[in-house]
């Protein structure tokens, strides 16, 4: 018997009419795979959406789910992913092995909706492509991995294990050459070479901040979070150190503030 309990995974809601996700899972930007979420009593959990009064706007019925972006949310049923609208109506039937929750700072969707993984009949298993808001394949599955579209480009891993960036037509804007690549933000994207060092490129693929960091995040509020020697600090978009690496852990700036971890000793 399925028992539904409420666990708020989203603490803050935006404008009126938005829903909070109720599920015993932590959701964010990145890969989502269907799995049965269970509480300590081994009761199966289902996912629904509540409004600001705590009333269910969409009844619990899904195995897993993501946040609403541009009026749609990714949901999982029986091991497959699809999309619903804010009424709970299925707009894109569950059919994908995996979806990537898109990165979007507004509710206006002009870029391909999401990277999805489906099985392809090429003898090499599943590949990642991109769908539009209707569920139509916008960029055919051909990539080993991919990140979200941001500022018109998406990082993708090609068959040779190297990452580059494609535009919204699926054409490479920056050829595959990196060991790993992340999304663009404020005109820059973190990239890693094959030796493991990170730097930043612009949208033409030019390396504008040299490969020197152990880890790096996309810029936010004009500063980028970087790690050197196990400590985190912040640089500006010219690569100049603004806050020297000193924190055991840190998050990117948002609205002028950033969370940092320091020793309590």
N, C-alpha and C positions, 0 to 999 in steps of 0.2 A: 504494500500500500504506500502511495506517495504522500509524504507529509511536507507541507510548505511552511517554512518559517521565514521571517523577515530579517534580513541582514543588510544594512545600508552600506553599499560600496561607494556611493557618491555622497559626499558630505554637503556640497554646496550646489545649489541649482541656479540657473541663469534667469532669463526673463520668464514671466508668467506663462504657463502652458507647457513648460518643459517637464520631463519626467525624470525621476531618479530610478536607477537600476537596483533591483532587490535580488541579491544573490550572494552566496558564500564563496565569492571569488574576487580577486583584485584584477581589475581590467585597466588597460592602458594602450598606448601606441605600440604595436608589435604584433607578433603572430598569435593567433588563437586557434586552438585545436579542441575538438569536442572531447570532453571527458566527463564522467559522472562525478558531480560534486557531492560529497557526503559529509555530514557532521559527525562529531564524536560518537553519537548513538547509532551511526550507520543508517540514518534515515536519508532516503534519496531527496535531494533538493531540486525544485524547479524554479525557473526564473520568470519574473513578471516585472511590470513597471508601475510605480506609484506616482501620484501627483503630489503637490505641496501639502495637501491635507493628510497624506498618508493613505488615501483611498486608491485602490488598484484601478489604474486607467487601462492597463492591459493585463488580464489575468495571468497568473503563473502557469506556464505551459511549455517552456523551452528548457533544453538541457544546458545551454550556455547562451550568453548574449553580450553585446557591446553597447556603447553609448549611442544616443541619437546624434547624427551629424547630417545637416542639410535635410532633415525630415525623415531619414532612414536609419535603421539600426540593424546590425548583423546579428542573426540568431542561428542557433544550432538545434537540429532535431535529428535523432537517430544517426548521429555521426556525420551529418552533412550540414553545410552552411548556406544560408540565404539571407534575405532582407525583408523587414516589415516596415510599414509606415506608422505614424503616431496613433492610428486607430487600431493597430494590431493586425491589419490586413497584410497578408503576404504579397509583396510586390515582386520579389524575385525568389522563386521556389528554392528550398534547400537542395543543392546539387554539387557544391564545391567541397573539396577535401579540406580546404583551409582558406581563411580570409585574413587579410592584414587590415587592422583597424586604421583608417586613414588619419593623417595629421591634417587638421583644418582649424583655422583660427576664427572662422566665421561660418554662418549658416548659408552662404551662397556657394553652391557647388558648380564650378566651371571646369574642373579637371576630372579625368576619369575617376570613377568612384573608389575603386579598391583593387589591390592586387589579390588575385585568387589562384588557388592551386587546383588543377584538375589532372586526371590521368590522360595521357596522350598516347596515341597508337604509333609510337616510333621505336618501341623496344627499350626505351630509357626511363620508363616509369612516369611520374608526374612532373609537370612543369608549371611555372607561374606566368600568368598573363594579367591583363587588366580588363575590367568590365566598366560600362557606363552606368548611369543611374537607372536604366531600364533593365539591366542585366545582360545586355548585348555585349559580346566580346568586342572591346575597343582595340586591344592589342593582343594578338594571338599568344597563347602559352608557349614560351620558348626559353624562359629563364630559369636558372637553378634557384635563385632567391631574388628578392626585390624589397625595396622600401617604398614609402608613400610618395606620391607626387607633391612637390612643394616648389613654388615659384616656377612652375612650368616644366620641371625636370624631376625624374625619379631615378634613384640609384638601383642598378640591377646587376646581378651576377650572371655572367655568361658561361658557356659550357667549359671554357678553359680555366674556370675558377677565379677569374679576375672581374673586378667591378668597374662599371662605367655609368654613364647617365643617358637616359633616353628622353626624347621630347614626347608630346602627347600623340604623335603619329606612330610612335614606336621606333623612330629613327634615332641612332646614336648621336647625341650632341657632344658627348665626351667619350671617346673610345675606351673600351675595357682595358685597364692598365693598373688598377689598384688592388691591394690585398683585401680591402674592405672600404666601403663608402657609406656615408650617412646623408640624410636629407639636407637640402639647402635651406638656409634661414638668413635673412638680411644680406643676401648676395654671396654668402660663403657656405661651403660645405666641408666637414671634416673628412679626410681621406687617409688611409693607412698604406704604407708601402709594404713590400713583401717581407721586410725585416722586422716589421712591427711598430714602426714609428709613425706618428700622426702629424699631419699638417693641414692646411686649408687651401682650397682652390676657389676660383671665381667661376661664374657660369660658362666661361669659355674653356674651362679646364686648366687654366694657368695656375701654377702653384704660387700663391701670394704670401703665404706664411709657411716657412720651411718645415720639413718633416723633422720634428724634434721632441714631440710629446709622447708619453707612454699611453695616454688615453685622451680623448677630446670629444666635446659635445658641440652641437650647432650653436651659433651665437643667439643670445636672447637679451633684450634690453641693452644692446650695444656691447655686451661682454660675452666672451666664450669661456666655458669651464674647461680647464685642462689639468692633467695630472703629470707630475714629474717626480720620480723617485718615491712613489707611494704617497705623495702629498698633493692636494688639490688647491688650485688658485685660479685666477682669472686674467685673461688678456683682452685687449681691445681689438678692433678689427684690422689694425695695422700690425698686430702681433706683439705689441708692447705689453709688458707685464704691468697690470694695474693693481692687482692684489696678489702678492707673492704666494707660491704654493706653501701651505701651512696646515691645511685641514685634513683630518683623517678621511672625511667624506664630505661631499657638498652637492648641491643642486644648482641648476641654472637660475639666473635672475628672472623674476617675473614681477611686474609692477613695482620695480625698484628695490625688491628684497630677494635674498637667497638664503636658503637653509644650509647651515654648515654644522659639522660635527667636530667637537674638540674634546680633548681628554678631560675627565672630571677629577683627575688627581691634582 
